[in-house]
Amino acid sequence: MIEVDAQDHDGRLLAFACQAFAQRGGEVIVRPEDDANWVRRRPGGDGADFEIVVAGLPNLLHELGHAALFDGLADDHGIDYGLIPLRLEVDCERRILWEELASSVISCAYLGRAAAETDAWFAEQVEIQGIFYGVDGDLPALRRLFRAALDVHHEEAEAVIALAYARCEAWLRGAGAPPEIARPRRQFSLAELWSRHEALRGA
């Protein structure tokens, strides 16, 4: 049984997210002192099969979104980095973008922070993506690239967001989380957070 202060929503969410990973052979390691965040198979077969290394709860929720969409654990969520730079006109490569943005939306939704903090976290997740699309360091180009994909494939993107919400809630419920923890504090759409991002950072 998970024992956390009943008034500590973030602590309870962290505990149940850790339990959801543990049920699938993963051990969460929180390292607030560095920026390392990954899911990787543990060599040697000692203990848990995978380790999920995160800097804190926001990153853990992001990893939860990825893992729930993958429906299990795999090194770096099964992403083939040999595909880089990703091409958004290719369905399977565009899906990688939607899953990345869905994980960003999920982490914002479950954290339920004030607007400024939410927008800053979402921007941070978006703005580190340039290296995957051949526009590293060129944020205006990255935003134009993503906006073009969203304009053409909006429904496809939101369908992935909806799937991420459903699966994350199911993973947390399966770990024993009560409804107030298993459900997100907010129900953001990608369109809402992306519009806010453009308004703050420029289209």
C-alpha positions as CSV (number, residue, x, y, z in Angstrom):
1,M,0.0,0.0,0.0
2,I,1.3,3.5,-0.9
3,E,1.4,5.8,2.1
4,V,1.7,9.5,1.4
5,D,0.2,12.5,3.2
6,A,-3.4,12.7,2.0
7,Q,-3.0,16.4,1.5
8,D,0.1,16.1,-0.7
9,H,-1.4,15.7,-4.2
10,D,1.9,15.8,-6.0
11,G,3.5,13.3,-3.6
12,R,0.6,10.9,-4.1
13,L,0.7,11.4,-7.9
14,L,4.4,10.7,-7.9
15,A,3.9,7.5,-5.8
16,F,1.2,6.1,-8.0
17,A,3.1,6.9,-11.2
18,C,6.1,5.0,-9.7
19,Q,3.8,2.1,-8.9
20,A,2.4,2.1,-12.5
21,F,5.9,1.8,-13.8
22,A,6.8,-0.9,-11.2
23,Q,3.9,-3.0,-12.4
24,R,5.5,-3.1,-15.8
25,G,9.0,-3.9,-14.6
26,G,10.3,-0.4,-14.2
27,E,12.0,1.4,-11.3
28,V,11.7,5.2,-11.1
29,I,14.9,7.0,-10.0
30,V,14.4,10.7,-9.2
31,R,17.6,12.8,-9.7
32,P,16.7,16.4,-9.1
33,E,20.4,17.4,-9.3
34,D,20.7,16.7,-13.1
35,D,18.7,17.0,-16.3
36,A,18.8,13.3,-17.3
37,N,15.5,11.9,-18.3
38,W,15.2,8.5,-19.9
39,V,13.6,5.0,-19.9
40,R,16.1,2.3,-20.6
41,R,16.5,-1.4,-20.1
42,R,18.7,-2.2,-17.1
43,P,21.7,-4.4,-18.0
44,G,22.4,-7.5,-16.1
45,G,18.8,-8.4,-15.1
46,D,19.2,-7.4,-11.5
47,G,16.0,-6.1,-10.0
48,A,13.6,-4.2,-12.3
49,D,13.9,-4.7,-16.0
50,F,13.9,-1.0,-16.8
51,E,15.0,2.2,-15.1
52,I,13.1,5.4,-15.5
53,V,15.4,8.3,-14.6
54,V,13.8,11.7,-14.1
55,A,14.6,15.1,-12.6
56,G,11.2,15.3,-10.9
57,L,7.4,14.9,-11.1
58,P,6.9,16.9,-14.3
59,N,9.5,14.8,-16.2
60,L,8.0,11.6,-14.7
61,L,4.5,12.6,-16.0
62,H,6.1,13.2,-19.4
63,E,7.6,9.8,-19.4
64,L,4.3,8.3,-18.2
65,G,2.6,9.8,-21.3
66,H,5.2,8.3,-23.6
67,A,5.1,4.9,-21.9
68,A,1.3,4.7,-21.8
69,L,1.1,5.6,-25.5
70,F,3.7,2.9,-26.3
71,D,1.6,0.6,-24.0
72,G,4.7,-0.7,-22.2
73,L,8.3,0.0,-21.5
74,A,11.1,0.1,-24.1
75,D,14.4,1.9,-24.5
76,D,13.5,5.5,-25.2
77,H,9.9,4.4,-25.8
78,G,10.9,2.5,-29.0
79,I,11.8,5.6,-30.9
80,D,14.2,4.8,-33.8
81,Y,16.7,7.7,-33.6
82,G,18.2,6.5,-36.9
83,L,15.2,8.3,-38.5
84,I,16.4,11.7,-37.5
85,P,15.8,14.2,-39.0
86,L,12.1,13.2,-38.8
87,R,9.9,14.0,-41.7
88,L,6.4,15.2,-40.8
89,E,5.0,14.2,-44.2
90,V,5.6,10.5,-43.2
91,D,2.8,9.1,-41.1
92,C,4.9,7.0,-38.7
93,E,7.4,9.8,-38.2
94,R,4.7,12.4,-37.6
95,R,3.2,10.1,-35.0
96,I,6.4,10.6,-33.0
97,L,5.7,14.3,-32.9
98,W,2.1,13.8,-31.7
99,E,3.3,11.5,-29.0
100,E,5.9,14.0,-27.8
101,L,3.4,16.8,-27.8
102,A,0.8,14.5,-26.1
103,S,3.3,13.7,-23.3
104,S,3.9,17.5,-22.9
105,V,0.1,18.1,-22.7
106,I,-0.3,15.3,-20.2
107,S,2.3,16.6,-17.9
108,C,0.8,20.0,-17.9
109,A,-2.7,18.6,-17.3
110,Y,-1.7,16.4,-14.3
111,L,0.4,19.1,-12.7
112,G,-2.4,21.6,-12.9
113,R,-0.1,24.6,-12.2
114,A,-0.8,28.3,-12.7
115,A,-0.9,29.5,-16.4
116,A,2.6,31.0,-16.4
117,E,4.2,27.9,-15.1
118,T,2.2,25.7,-17.4
119,D,3.2,27.7,-20.4
120,A,6.8,27.8,-19.4
121,W,6.9,24.0,-19.0
122,F,5.1,23.4,-22.3
123,A,7.5,25.8,-24.1
124,E,10.5,24.0,-22.7
125,Q,9.3,20.7,-24.0
126,V,8.6,22.1,-27.4
127,E,11.7,24.1,-27.8
128,I,14.1,21.2,-27.2
129,Q,12.7,19.3,-30.2
130,G,14.6,21.1,-33.0
131,I,17.4,18.6,-33.1
132,F,14.9,15.9,-34.2
133,Y,13.7,17.9,-37.2
134,G,16.9,19.3,-38.5
135,V,16.3,22.8,-37.2
136,D,18.2,22.8,-33.9
137,G,18.7,26.3,-32.6
138,D,16.1,27.8,-35.0
139,L,12.9,28.2,-32.9
140,P,10.9,30.2,-35.5
141,A,11.6,27.4,-38.1
142,L,10.6,24.8,-35.5
143,R,7.3,26.5,-34.7
144,R,6.5,27.0,-38.4
145,L,7.2,23.3,-39.0
146,F,4.9,22.2,-36.2
147,R,2.2,24.7,-37.0
148,A,2.1,23.5,-40.6
149,A,1.7,19.9,-39.4
150,L,-1.0,20.9,-36.9
151,D,-2.9,22.9,-39.6
152,V,-3.1,19.8,-41.9
153,H,-3.4,17.0,-39.2
154,H,-5.2,18.7,-36.3
155,E,-7.7,15.8,-35.8
156,E,-5.0,13.2,-36.0
157,A,-3.0,15.1,-33.3
158,E,-5.9,15.5,-30.9
159,A,-6.8,11.8,-31.3
160,V,-3.4,11.0,-29.9
161,I,-3.9,13.5,-27.1
162,A,-7.2,11.8,-26.2
163,L,-5.6,8.4,-26.2
164,A,-2.8,9.6,-23.9
165,Y,-5.4,10.9,-21.4
166,A,-7.3,7.6,-21.5
167,R,-4.2,5.4,-21.1
168,C,-2.5,7.5,-18.4
169,E,-5.7,7.5,-16.3
170,A,-5.9,3.7,-16.8
171,W,-2.3,3.2,-15.8
172,L,-2.8,5.2,-12.6
173,R,-6.1,3.5,-11.8
174,G,-4.4,0.2,-12.3
175,A,-1.8,1.2,-9.8
176,G,-4.5,1.9,-7.2
177,A,-4.8,5.7,-7.6
178,P,-8.2,7.1,-6.5
179,P,-10.1,9.2,-9.1
180,E,-8.8,12.5,-7.8
181,I,-5.2,11.4,-8.6
182,A,-5.9,9.2,-11.7
183,R,-7.7,12.0,-13.5
184,P,-5.8,15.1,-14.7
185,R,-6.4,18.4,-12.8
186,R,-7.0,20.1,-16.2
187,Q,-8.1,18.8,-19.5
188,F,-6.0,20.7,-22.0
189,S,-6.3,20.2,-25.7
190,L,-3.1,20.5,-27.8
191,A,-4.8,23.4,-29.7
192,E,-5.2,25.4,-26.5
193,L,-1.6,25.0,-25.3
194,W,-0.2,25.5,-28.7
195,S,-2.2,28.7,-29.3
196,R,-0.9,30.0,-25.9
197,H,2.6,29.0,-26.8
198,E,2.4,31.0,-30.1
199,A,0.9,34.0,-28.4
200,L,3.7,34.1,-25.9
201,R,6.7,33.1,-28.1
202,G,5.5,34.2,-31.5
203,A,4.1,32.2,-34.4
